[in-house]
Amino acid sequence: MMDWTDRHCRYLHRLLSRHTLLYTEMVNAGGILYGGTERHLRYNAEEHPVALQLGGNEPDKLAEAARLGVQWGYDEVNLNCGCPSDRVQRGAFGASLMKAPAQVADCVKAMRDAVGDAVPVTVKHRIGIDQVEEYAFVRDFVGTVAEAGCRVFIVHARNAWLQGLSPKENREIPPLRYEVVHRLKAEFPQLTIAINGGIRTDAVVHEQLAQLDGVMIGREAYHNPWWLTGWDAAFFGDTRGPDLTRESVEEAMVAYMEREAAAHGTGWYAIARHMLGLRNGLPGARRWRQVWSDHRLKDTPPREVMALARAHAPAADAGTDADSDVGRAGTPPIAATAA
Ligand SMILES: Cc1cc2nc3c(=O)[nH]c(=O)nc-3n(C[C@H](O)[C@H](O)[C@H](O)COP(=O)(O)O)c2cc1C
């Protein structure tokens, strides 16, 4: 997710789940080729398995970007056919590519030729464009792209309306139609079909996995990252998970912030912004979050910021599920700690 799932965010998410496949933000193929390969492709070795999502519509550029992605060690290369933003539409890629399945097939073929069997080339798309709700539209899209050798489709189960909605509205207003994704799986049982859109609980993930091959979670994973700590056991049959606590994760992130600052001069706030949901639902969460997002502390070492944040938050595992900051005696106001 653009501006969200950068390498710092993925580092955090990997601490929380060993097995979940993580995706990069969409990276423009042209950016990789002409805007600094390292800047666009650098990631932390700990992130594996990690998929590189590309944006673009030119087979030769996508092929070269995919080849570089594999050279950099990504485990999958994904083509975005679902983003409806104006900028992406002006470039005629993202969701507008759903109107051009033959072009997507050419792109996928070129990418597959470039990477060989090294990694899968996959596609993420919507179930339709604008007001087109006919199943045949998405069926023909998937059929054509599958003929070019794509075996994995991640389907955001709502249309993209290319006119009149912002990207945010395009994630909320067009109705979710999971049944279309189920129908695709029934029609293409040999393909790996994963569903995306509006999924927020283990129960729904299990429900979908009973019919489909995978589930992609976007916003809920970002806003409520602690949810990921149950996934290895719930969905990957791995109950050996490390004994994580919010404190141990925060501590590991501070160590990461210190390494990042030393190696690349990264400010802690560029990393901390992704962990603000870590205590969601626990007492003191709001104040803890306020400290970690207080830019007046930006020159304070992250270990000290952690100490300040903890002064506001009781041990997480002693908490209840109420996000109550009211009436906690002895909690100093943030402004005082930041002065
Ligand atoms: C801030 C933000 C950025 C996003 N950027 C991307 C992106 O780069 N590539 C992509 O395929 N989807 C992107 N999405 C869409 C999500 O991947 C996902 O399809 C959508 O939010 C629906 O899933 P959810 O309900 O689980 O969030 C983005 C979503 C958000 C909120």
Ligand as a Chemical Component Dictionary entry (heavy atoms), coordinates in Angstrom:
data_LIG
# 
_chem_comp.id                   LIG 
_chem_comp.type                 NON-POLYMER 
_chem_comp.pdbx_formal_charge   0 
_chem_comp.three_letter_code    LIG 
# 
loop_
_chem_comp_atom.comp_id 
_chem_comp_atom.atom_id 
_chem_comp_atom.alt_atom_id 
_chem_comp_atom.type_symbol 
_chem_comp_atom.charge 
_chem_comp_atom.model_Cartn_x 
_chem_comp_atom.model_Cartn_y 
_chem_comp_atom.model_Cartn_z 
_chem_comp_atom.pdbx_ordinal 
LIG C1  C1  C 0 -3.064  3.940  1.713  1  
LIG C2  C2  C 0 -3.371  2.807  0.751  2  
LIG C3  C3  C 0 -2.499  2.565  -0.289 3  
LIG C4  C4  C 0 -2.738  1.520  -1.183 4  
LIG N1  N1  N 0 -1.830  1.257  -2.158 5  
LIG C5  C5  C 0 -1.966  0.149  -2.912 6  
LIG C6  C6  C 0 -0.934  -0.260 -3.804 7  
LIG O1  O1  O 0 0.130   0.378  -3.906 8  
LIG N2  N2  N 0 -1.141  -1.384 -4.529 9  
LIG C7  C7  C 0 -2.295  -2.128 -4.419 10 
LIG O2  O2  O 0 -2.426  -3.156 -5.083 11 
LIG N3  N3  N 0 -3.275  -1.765 -3.595 12 
LIG C8  C8  C 0 -3.126  -0.658 -2.836 13 
LIG N4  N4  N 0 -4.104  -0.323 -1.939 14 
LIG C9  C9  C 0 -5.348  -1.126 -1.875 15 
LIG C10 C10 C 0 -5.206  -2.284 -0.901 16 
LIG O3  O3  O 0 -4.156  -3.136 -1.309 17 
LIG C11 C11 C 0 -6.479  -3.111 -0.858 18 
LIG O4  O4  O 0 -6.739  -3.627 -2.143 19 
LIG C12 C12 C 0 -7.687  -2.321 -0.395 20 
LIG O5  O5  O 0 -7.392  -1.447 0.671  21 
LIG C13 C13 C 0 -8.832  -3.264 0.015  22 
LIG O6  O6  O 0 -8.391  -4.188 0.977  23 
LIG P1  P1  P 0 -8.621  -3.955 2.580  24 
LIG O7  O7  O 0 -10.099 -3.733 2.758  25 
LIG O8  O8  O 0 -8.127  -5.216 3.229  26 
LIG O9  O9  O 0 -7.839  -2.742 2.939  27 
LIG C14 C14 C 0 -3.894  0.718  -1.045 28 
LIG C15 C15 C 0 -4.763  0.966  0.025  29 
LIG C16 C16 C 0 -4.507  1.995  0.917  30 
LIG C17 C17 C 0 -5.450  2.235  2.078  31 
# 
loop_
_chem_comp_bond.comp_id 
_chem_comp_bond.atom_id_1 
_chem_comp_bond.atom_id_2 
_chem_comp_bond.value_order 
_chem_comp_bond.pdbx_ordinal 
LIG C1  C2  SING 1  
LIG C2  C3  SING 2  
LIG C2  C16 DOUB 3  
LIG C3  C4  DOUB 4  
LIG C4  N1  SING 5  
LIG C4  C14 SING 6  
LIG N1  C5  DOUB 7  
LIG C5  C6  SING 8  
LIG C5  C8  SING 9  
LIG C6  O1  DOUB 10 
LIG C6  N2  SING 11 
LIG N2  C7  SING 12 
LIG C7  O2  DOUB 13 
LIG C7  N3  SING 14 
LIG N3  C8  DOUB 15 
LIG C8  N4  SING 16 
LIG N4  C9  SING 17 
LIG N4  C14 SING 18 
LIG C9  C10 SING 19 
LIG C10 O3  SING 20 
LIG C10 C11 SING 21 
LIG C11 O4  SING 22 
LIG C11 C12 SING 23 
LIG C12 O5  SING 24 
LIG C12 C13 SING 25 
LIG C13 O6  SING 26 
LIG O6  P1  SING 27 
LIG P1  O7  DOUB 28 
LIG P1  O8  SING 29 
LIG P1  O9  SING 30 
LIG C14 C15 DOUB 31 
LIG C15 C16 SING 32 
LIG C16 C17 SING 33 
# 
